[in-house]
Amino acid sequence: MSFPSALGPWYVVQRINYSGLDVPLYMEYYQHAEEGDGLWTGDKKVALLFMSIQQAARVAQAETAEVRVLTTKEEAREFGRS
């Protein structure tokens, strides 16, 4: 498996969860939706990694989210890819 680099980055779609005043804010990550699952998860290890900025941007725009760019092996490890 190759790792992301400055010339071949990976992209993650993420957003901050604003679920309520009593619940602390936390980051959610877009995931591949299986039957019965939601589109968002707090688990980085199941976040969907995009290889195309165009695909990630389309999802982020549709979901009112942002795109995070991964360019190092350490960032890939953060998302459970090592």
N, C-alpha and C positions, 0 to 999 in steps of 0.2 A: 504494500500500500504506500503510495506517495503521500507526502505531507504538503500543506499549503506553503506558498512562498509569495514573495512580493510580485513575481511574474505570473503566478498561478494561485490566486487566493481562493479561499472558500468563504461562503456567506451564510450567515444565520439571521433569520427574521425574529426579532424580539420586541417585547413591549412591557411596560410596567403595568402591573395589575392594580387597579384602583377599586378593589372590591368593597370597601367600606371604611368608615372613619375609625372603627375599632380594630381593624385588621392592618398590620403593618404592610407597607408597600413591598412588593417583590417582583423580580423579573420573571416573565414567562417566555417560553420559546415555542415557535411554530413546529409542529410535528406532523408526520404523515398520519392521516386520520384512518384508523381501522374502524370497523363496524362497532358502534357503541362508544368509541372514544371521542373526546373533544379534539379540537385543533390545537389547543394550547396546553403546555405542560411546564411545570417548574423544574423538571429533571433535565439537566443539560445533556445527559448521556443519550437521550432519545430525541433530541432536537434534530430536525431535518437540515442537512447541510446542502446548500446549493452550490453548484459549480459555475453558475451563470449569474452575473449581476442583473441581467434583464429579468430572469425568472424571480429572483429574490425581490427585486424592486416592484414587480407586479403584485406579488403576494403582500408585501409590506404596504403598498398603496391601498389594496383592497381591504386590508385588515387594520388600517390606521396604526401601523407599527413602524419600526425602523430596521435598517439593515446593519449588521455588525460584520466587519471584514476580518477574517482570520488569515494571518500571514506567516505564522511560525509554528513549529512543532509543539511548543509549549501551549499555545492557544488550542491546538488540536487535542492535546491531552486533557485540557479543561473540559472538553466536550466528549471525553471518553474514547477518543480515537488516538491510539498510540501504537 
